[in-house]
Amino acid sequence: MHELNTDQLEELFGSDNSDFDDSFSDDQTRMDARLGSDRNRSPARMLTSEKFGRIPGLRLLRQGLSHSVQTKLLDTIISAKYFNGATNNQAMHFGDLPQQFQDIGQWAKRDTDLLESIDREPLFDQAILNLYRPGEGIRSHVDLQKFDDGILIVSLLSSCVMIMTPASEAQKHATSYSEEGNLDDGIPILLRPGDVLAMIGPARWDWAHCIPARLVDDVNGDIIQRGSRVSITLRKLNCTTADAIELGHRQ
């Protein structure tokens, strides 16, 4: 595999990756590099995610991915040149996903409670990758209805705050993203590198989510300076589509 190096990280994402650390040991509390070649093993224990009482179906496994898995994912992204060029900040896969993305889905289903109510084959057949440069965000939205229940989000490189708000009827049936909802009344969800978030049921259909465009997040008085962040979102289409990759710019 092509090896990740500091120069490539800085060229693609900038030099601010201070949140990308490995302060915890690689044990069975996180997905480690062995799972790519050991997908049929039995878990040592089922990992329990954090729940959010006001948002049924929202589950967060903090630092679910080990440092080595995060590095391999970033290495794959750099090797594929998804974000080469000044305007490309989004890439989409349709159909058969790269093996590392499939491994994350299978691990989340087998070893954690993130997807315990989701039972289908394939588990995911669409992935969207977003690069957020410092200060960038994404508008408040509900993922389109052409995607099935059960969405998995992997957060890499930098921390940020995602805001969840009750979705309007327009957002639930929208064909594009909109700036709706009072974010002051939203529920902030802090996402750190290696965190894995699942949206199922009400969290997927009845709540909108966004990342405000700003350079700094204030989390209970703790100031978090954003660096560049990458997210990988895994979804299942409600119809069959041919294998395809699309590169473009996030609106």
N, C-alpha and C positions, 0 to 999 in steps of 0.2 A: 504494500500500500504506500502511496505517496505520503511522505512524512511532513507533518505540519511544522513550520518554523516561525520564529518571532517576526522576521522580516515580512513574511507573507501575511501574518495576522495584522501587522501594523499597516501594510499596504492596503488590505481589504477593509479592515474594520477600524483603523486608527489605533493609537497607542494606549488608550484608556480601557484596559481590561482588568482592572484591579479587583473586580468582584469574582473573577474566574479563578477560584482557588480550590484547594483540596485539603481543607482543614479537618476533614473527617476521614477515617481509615476506610479502605475499600473492603467492606464485608457484605453480609447478606441484607443489610439495610438499604442497599442501593443496587441498581443494575450495573453489573461490571462487564468487562470486556469478554469474559468467558461465555456469556450467554449467546453470543453469535454462533458459537460452534457446539453449544450444549442446550439446544432449544427444547429438548424433551425431558430434561431432568425435573425432578420434583422439588418444589421450593422448600427451603429450610423452615420457613414460616411465612404465613400470609401477611403482607405488609399493610398496615392500616393507615388510611389517609385522613387528613383533617377535613372535617365537615363544617358547613356554615348553615346555622339554623334558619336564617331568613331566606336562604336560597337552596331549596331542596334540589339535590342532584349535582351540586357543585362540590367537587372533591379535589384536594390538593395534597400531593405527596411531596413534601419538602426535600430537596436535594436527593431526588430519587435516582438520578444518574450520577455515576462516579465520574471523577476527573477524567479517567481514561476514555470512557464512553463519550463524554462531551468533546474531548479532543478529536476522537475518531470521526464524530459527526461533523465537526468544523473542517476537518481535513477533507472529508467527502465533498463538502460544499465548495471549498477552495478548488479542489481538483476538477469539479464539474464546471467551474467558472460561471456559476449562476449569477453572481452579482458583479461581473466585470463590466466596466463602463460607468459613467457618472450617473446615468438615469435608472439603471436596472436595480430595483430593490425588492422584486418579487419574482418567484418562480413557482410553477404548478406542475405536479406530476399527476397523470391520469392513467389508470390501468395497473399493471404490475409495478409495485413500488420497489425502490432499492432495498436490498436485503436488510440493511441496518434499520430502515424505517419499519419494515415488517417485524424485526426482532423486538423493537420497542413496543409495538402493539401486542405481540404475543406475551412478552414479559409482563406488561400491564394487566393483561387478562389472566395470566397464570399465577403470578406471584403477588399481586396486589388486589385490593378491593375497588380499584378505580373503575373497572368495567364489569363488575360482577353481574349486572343485569343485562349486559349486551351479549347476545348469542347469535352469531351469523358467520357466514363464510363467503368471501373473505372478510376479515375483520375490518380492514380499511383498503380502499382502492384509489384514494385521492390524497395528495399531500400538497400543502401550500407552505412555502418558505418565505418569510419576510425578513428583510434587513432594515432595522431601525437605526439610522445614524443619530448621533446626539441631538436631542430636541425634537425628533420626529415622533409621530403617533399614528393612531388610526381612529377613524370616526366611530361613533356609537352605532352598533348594528347587531342584528340577529343573523346568524349564518343562514344562507338561503335554504328554502324548503326542499330544494332538489337534493340536499344532503340528509342522510338518515339521522336518527337519534344516536347519541354517543360520539362525542368529539374529544380528541386528546390533543393537548397543547404542551410542547416541550420548550422551555425557556433556556437560552444559552447566552453566555458572555457577560451581559450587564443586567443589573437589577432594574425593575421598574414597577410602577403601580398600575394595575388594571382596575377600572371602575365598572362595577355592575349596577345597572338601573333597571327597574321594571319596564318591560318593553311596551310601547304603544302598539295599537292594532296595525298602524302603518308600518312600523318596523318589522312586525311579525310576518308581513306579507310583501315586504319590499323586494324590489329587483336590484337595488343598489343601496349603498350606505347613505345614511342621513345624519344630520346633526340634531338629534332629538333627545329630549330628556334633560332633567336638571341634575347635572353632575354633582352639585353641592349636596344633594340628597342621596347620592350613590353610596355603594359599599366598596371601599378600597380593598383590593387584594394584592398584597406584595408578592411579586414573583422574583425569585433569585435564580442564579445560574444552576442548572440541574434540576429545577423544580418541574413537576409534571402535573398538569391540571386537567381534570375531566369535567365535561358538561353533559349531563344526562337528564332527561325528563324536563321538569320546569326550568332548570338552569339553562338548558339548551333552547327551549322553545319560548319561554315567557320572560326571559331576562335578556337585556342587551348588554354588550360589553364594549369598552373602548379603552384606548391608551391615550390620555391627553398629551398634546404636543407641548413639551416643556423640557427644560434642561435639568430640573431638580424636582425630586419628590420629597414631600415632608410626611414622614410616617411617625405619628405620635411624637413629634418634636425631633426625631432623627432625620437629618438631611442626607438624602442619597443623590449624589451627582451621577447622572446617567452617562454611560459610555455607549458604544455601539452594541446593539442587541440583535440576536437572531432568534426567531421563533419557528418551530416546525409544527404545523397543525395537521393532524391525521383525521380523515373523514371517510365516510362511505356514501357513494352516490346511490340514489334510488333507482338508477338505470345503469345498464352496461355501456361502457364507452371504450373505444379503441385506445391502446397505449399512446400517450402523447406527453410532451413537455412544452410548457409555455413560459416564456420569459417576458417580463414587462415591468411597468411602473405602477406602484400602489397609488390609488386615488385618495 
